[in-house]
């Protein structure tokens, strides 16, 4: 009796199996690319936040010239590596800018 309840959809409720199978793409290549896009988006967001914080510290005068130089070199290298990874996964920089619906774009 319980088996019937588990296997049959409740009356009045649509069977969502077909909808789920259309939405879930289990292709390993697209899963890898989707994961890469998510990770690179998060890394790019963190890079942007770190750059803004560094600029605030520069404007406040809390960093000496050597620290400013090191930060500049670090952010340039990070940007270069991000560009390489974006290209490696067949993405564009625009792919990393998530649309948050009514909130607008992430970056």
Sine and cosine of phi, psi and omega as CSV:
sin_phi,cos_phi,sin_psi,cos_psi,sin_omega,cos_omega
0.00,0.00,-0.71,0.71,0.04,-1.00
-0.90,0.44,-0.54,0.84,0.03,-1.00
-0.87,0.50,-0.61,0.79,0.01,-1.00
-0.91,0.41,-0.63,0.77,-0.01,-1.00
-0.92,0.40,-0.60,0.80,-0.03,-1.00
-0.97,0.24,-0.55,0.83,-0.10,-1.00
-1.00,0.04,-0.42,0.91,-0.05,-1.00
-0.98,-0.19,0.67,-0.74,0.06,-1.00
-0.93,0.37,0.51,-0.86,0.03,-1.00
-0.89,0.45,0.57,-0.82,-0.01,-1.00
-0.89,0.46,0.67,-0.74,0.00,-1.00
1.00,0.03,-0.23,0.97,0.01,-1.00
-0.98,-0.22,0.71,-0.70,0.00,-1.00
-0.95,0.32,0.48,-0.88,0.09,-1.00
-0.98,0.21,0.88,-0.48,-0.09,-1.00
-1.00,-0.03,0.00,1.00,-0.04,-1.00
-0.84,0.54,-0.73,0.68,-0.02,-1.00
-0.91,0.42,-0.66,0.75,0.01,-1.00
-0.90,0.44,-0.66,0.76,0.01,-1.00
-0.92,0.39,-0.64,0.77,-0.02,-1.00
-0.92,0.39,-0.48,0.88,0.05,-1.00
-0.97,0.25,-0.52,0.86,-0.05,-1.00
-1.00,0.10,-0.56,0.83,-0.07,-1.00
-1.00,0.04,0.89,-0.45,0.03,-1.00
-0.96,-0.27,0.95,-0.31,-0.08,-1.00
-1.00,-0.06,0.27,0.96,0.04,-1.00
-0.92,0.40,0.86,-0.51,-0.07,-1.00
-0.82,0.57,-0.60,0.80,-0.02,-1.00
-0.93,0.38,-0.67,0.74,-0.01,-1.00
-0.95,0.31,-0.52,0.85,0.07,-1.00
-0.90,0.43,-0.70,0.72,0.02,-1.00
-0.88,0.47,-0.69,0.72,-0.01,-1.00
-0.93,0.38,-0.63,0.78,0.04,-1.00
-0.90,0.44,-0.65,0.76,0.04,-1.00
-0.92,0.40,-0.68,0.74,0.04,-1.00
-0.87,0.49,-0.66,0.75,0.01,-1.00
-0.88,0.47,-0.69,0.72,0.01,-1.00
-0.89,0.46,-0.75,0.67,-0.02,-1.00
-0.90,0.44,-0.70,0.71,0.00,-1.00
-0.92,0.40,-0.55,0.83,0.06,-1.00
-0.90,0.44,-0.69,0.72,0.02,-1.00
-0.91,0.42,-0.69,0.72,0.01,-1.00
-0.89,0.46,-0.66,0.75,0.00,-1.00
-0.92,0.40,-0.62,0.79,0.06,-1.00
-0.89,0.45,-0.70,0.71,0.04,-1.00
-0.89,0.45,-0.64,0.77,0.04,-1.00
-0.87,0.49,-0.70,0.72,0.01,-1.00
-0.88,0.48,-0.69,0.72,0.01,-1.00
-0.90,0.43,-0.66,0.76,0.02,-1.00
-0.91,0.42,-0.64,0.77,0.04,-1.00
-0.89,0.45,-0.68,0.74,0.01,-1.00
-0.90,0.44,-0.66,0.75,0.04,-1.00
-0.90,0.44,-0.66,0.75,0.02,-1.00
-0.89,0.46,-0.66,0.75,0.03,-1.00
-0.90,0.44,-0.63,0.77,0.06,-1.00
-0.89,0.47,-0.65,0.76,0.00,-1.00
-0.93,0.36,-0.60,0.80,0.05,-1.00
-0.90,0.43,-0.73,0.68,0.00,-1.00
-0.88,0.47,-0.55,0.84,0.00,-1.00
-0.98,0.18,-0.19,0.98,0.02,-1.00
0.98,0.21,0.38,0.92,-0.04,-1.00
-1.00,-0.02,0.00,1.00,0.03,-1.00
-0.89,-0.46,0.63,-0.78,0.08,-1.00
-1.00,0.08,0.10,-0.99,-0.08,-1.00
-0.86,0.50,-0.62,0.78,-0.01,-1.00
-0.91,0.42,-0.66,0.75,0.03,-1.00
-0.91,0.41,-0.64,0.77,0.03,-1.00
-0.89,0.46,-0.68,0.73,0.02,-1.00
-0.89,0.46,-0.71,0.71,0.01,-1.00
-0.89,0.46,-0.67,0.74,0.04,-1.00
-0.88,0.47,-0.69,0.72,0.02,-1.00
-0.86,0.51,-0.72,0.70,0.02,-1.00
-0.90,0.43,-0.67,0.75,-0.01,-1.00
-0.89,0.47,-0.72,0.70,0.00,-1.00
-0.92,0.38,-0.55,0.83,0.06,-1.00
-0.92,0.40,-0.69,0.72,0.03,-1.00
-0.90,0.43,-0.65,0.76,0.03,-1.00
-0.90,0.44,-0.67,0.74,0.04,-1.00
-0.89,0.46,-0.67,0.74,0.01,-1.00
-0.89,0.45,-0.70,0.71,0.01,-1.00
-0.92,0.39,-0.62,0.79,0.05,-1.00
-0.88,0.48,-0.69,0.73,0.04,-1.00
-0.87,0.50,-0.65,0.76,0.03,-1.00
-0.90,0.44,-0.70,0.72,-0.01,-1.00
-0.92,0.38,-0.63,0.77,0.05,-1.00
-0.86,0.50,-0.71,0.70,0.01,-1.00
-0.92,0.40,-0.66,0.75,-0.03,-1.00
-0.87,0.49,-0.58,0.81,-0.01,-1.00
-1.00,-0.08,0.15,0.99,0.06,-1.00
0.93,0.37,0.53,0.85,0.00,-1.00
-0.96,-0.29,0.15,-0.99,0.15,-0.99
-0.87,-0.50,0.26,-0.97,0.04,-1.00
-0.88,0.47,-0.52,0.85,0.02,-1.00
-0.91,0.41,-0.49,0.87,0.03,-1.00
-0.90,0.43,-0.38,0.92,-0.02,-1.00
-1.00,0.08,-0.12,0.99,-0.01,-1.00
-0.99,-0.13,0.99,-0.10,-0.07,-1.00
-0.95,0.30,0.64,-0.77,0.10,-0.99
-1.00,0.04,0.88,-0.48,-0.05,-1.00
-0.99,-0.13,0.42,0.91,0.04,-1.00
0.93,0.37,-0.82,-0.58,-0.05,-1.00
-0.90,0.43,-0.31,0.95,0.02,-1.00
-0.99,0.16,-0.24,0.97,-0.02,-1.00
1.00,-0.06,-0.29,-0.96,-0.02,-1.00
-0.99,0.17,0.44,-0.90,-0.01,-1.00
-0.89,0.45,-0.74,0.68,-0.05,-1.00
-0.78,-0.63,0.00,0.00,0.00,0.00
